[in-house]
Amino acid sequence: MKKEEEMTDTDTYSDEIFSFRKWKDFITIEPLESSEAYRIMEYFVDNLPKGHAKNILNNAINGKKPFANFNNFIHQSEYRELWFEFKDRMYEKYVIDSYLYKITDKG
């Protein structure tokens, strides 16, 4: 197998890398639906302190192009890192919940 520093982007998913894995042991977790991703943004905004940023983000997610408008503001704000931490925790929770659902033979 190639060393990591010798790999190129085209090698990332090559047979060589995955040949040792037993695919029957893997669990597929579907990506979040856009409505679920929207609820994560909504929950984040709901938990912000009252003020200018909360008002702007409320308007952003309740108007046209909520994802683009939310991201345009959040990436220029003091809440950027807080958003990334929050989103990571919510995505981790989604993965854990999905995993638990699958291993309890419901999935």
C-alpha positions in Angstrom: 0.0 0.0 0.0 1.2 3.5 -0.8 2.3 5.8 2.0 -0.2 8.6 2.7 2.2 11.3 1.4 2.6 9.4 -1.9 -1.1 9.3 -2.6 -2.9 11.6 -5.0 -6.5 12.6 -5.0 -7.3 9.9 -7.6 -5.9 7.3 -5.2 -8.2 8.3 -2.4 -10.9 5.7 -3.2 -8.9 3.2 -5.1 -9.4 -0.6 -4.7 -5.9 -0.7 -3.1 -7.0 1.3 -0.1 -10.2 -0.6 0.6 -9.3 -4.1 -0.5 -8.7 -5.2 3.1 -12.0 -4.1 4.4 -15.1 -6.3 4.8 -17.9 -4.2 3.4 -20.6 -6.4 5.1 -19.4 -4.9 8.4 -20.1 -1.3 7.3 -23.2 0.7 8.1 -24.5 3.2 5.6 -25.6 6.5 7.1 -27.6 8.7 4.7 -26.8 12.4 4.4 -29.0 14.8 6.3 -32.0 15.9 4.3 -32.2 19.7 3.7 -35.1 20.0 6.0 -33.0 18.5 8.8 -30.1 20.8 8.0 -32.5 23.7 8.1 -33.7 22.7 11.5 -30.1 22.7 12.8 -29.7 26.3 11.6 -33.1 27.2 13.1 -32.1 25.7 16.4 -28.8 27.5 16.4 -30.5 30.9 15.8 -33.2 30.2 18.4 -30.4 29.7 21.0 -28.5 32.9 20.2 -28.9 35.8 22.6 -31.4 38.5 21.6 -29.8 41.1 19.4 -28.7 42.2 16.0 -27.1 38.9 14.9 -30.2 36.9 15.9 -32.5 39.2 14.0 -30.4 39.1 10.8 -30.1 35.3 11.0 -33.9 34.9 11.6 -34.5 37.0 8.5 -31.9 35.0 6.6 -33.4 31.6 7.3 -37.0 32.8 6.8 -36.5 34.4 3.4 -35.4 33.2 0.0 -32.2 31.1 -0.2 -32.0 30.5 3.6 -28.8 28.4 3.4 -26.9 30.9 1.3 -28.1 33.9 3.3 -27.3 32.2 6.6 -23.8 31.3 5.5 -23.1 34.7 4.0 -23.7 36.3 7.4 -22.4 33.6 9.7 -19.0 33.5 8.0 -18.5 37.2 8.5 -19.7 37.3 12.1 -18.3 36.7 15.6 -20.5 33.6 15.7 -18.6 31.7 13.0 -16.7 29.4 15.3 -19.6 28.9 17.5 -21.7 27.8 14.5 -19.1 25.3 13.4 -18.9 23.8 16.9 -22.7 23.6 17.1 -23.1 22.1 13.7 -20.4 19.5 14.3 -22.1 18.5 17.6 -25.5 18.2 15.8 -24.0 16.2 12.9 -22.2 13.9 15.4 -25.6 13.4 17.2 -27.2 12.6 13.9 -24.5 9.9 13.1 -24.8 8.4 16.5 -28.6 8.3 16.4 -28.5 6.8 12.9 -26.0 4.2 14.0 -28.0 3.2 17.0 -31.1 2.9 14.9 -29.3 0.6 12.4 -27.8 -1.7 15.0 -31.1 -2.2 16.8 -32.4 -3.9 13.7 -34.8 -1.1 12.9 -32.8 0.1 10.0 
